[in-house]
Amino acid sequence: MKKIGLIFLCSTFTCYLKYAYGQTGYEDQIIRKNLKRFYVEHNKAWSSKLPYQTLIKKLDSLQMIYCSAAYRVQLKKELRLGGLDHDLITRDLGTDLSHLKTIEVKKDSSKPLAYIVSFISPMTTAANKAVEQKVVLHIYMKRENDR
């Protein structure tokens, strides 16, 4: 009986390691590619001059593809409370079309399923001076429905 328990424990531990730390190869590349695609499309939508309802639909369609169900609920709640005055995804520090090429996605090796998204965000100071700020977002992925 001890032998069966030990084999089960070892196989469970192996499955956990594969799940938690298996993002170093092909799956990691796909996650980074999808994160970059999401942040590019998200910032494109915000940078466009779409009418209010069209922008909401565009953002919602992106969130349906890339965000977990729980996070989409949080985003919809924020939209109901504050409209489009606050962007939780970029912490209100989005970028414009000319800076989309600065979006980078790297694996955060300190935690499983963690990534760092960074980009340059053009801003204007209180003195009306144009400046650029590097934005760094820590993203934690969550498996949902075996995806």
C-alpha positions, 0 to 999 in steps of 0.5 A: 500500500505504501508503494502505491501511495508513493507512486501516486504522490510522485506522479501527482508531483510530476503532473504539478511540475509539468503544469506549473513550470512547463511554460518554458517552451512552445506554450510559453511562446504562445502565451507571450504572443497572445499577450502581446497581441491583446495589448496591441489590439487593446491599445489600438482600440483605445487610440482609435476615435471610435464612438463610445458604444463601438469602443465598448463592444470592441473592448468587450470582444477582446476581453471575451477572447483573452480574459478569464470569466472572473476578470471580465466580471470585474471589468464589467463592474468597473465599466458600470461604475465609472464608464470608460474613465478608468482602464484596469488593464493598463492602469490608465497608462495605455500607449498610442499607435506610434508607440505600439512597437514598444510593447514587450512581453517577457516571462517572469521567472519568479512565479509560474504563469507570470509575465511582465508586459512593458511599453512606453506611454506618452504623457503630458506633464502639469507644465504641458511638457511631453514626456515618455514613461515606461509602463511595467505591468505584472500579469498572472495567467490563470488556466480556465477550461483547460485553455 
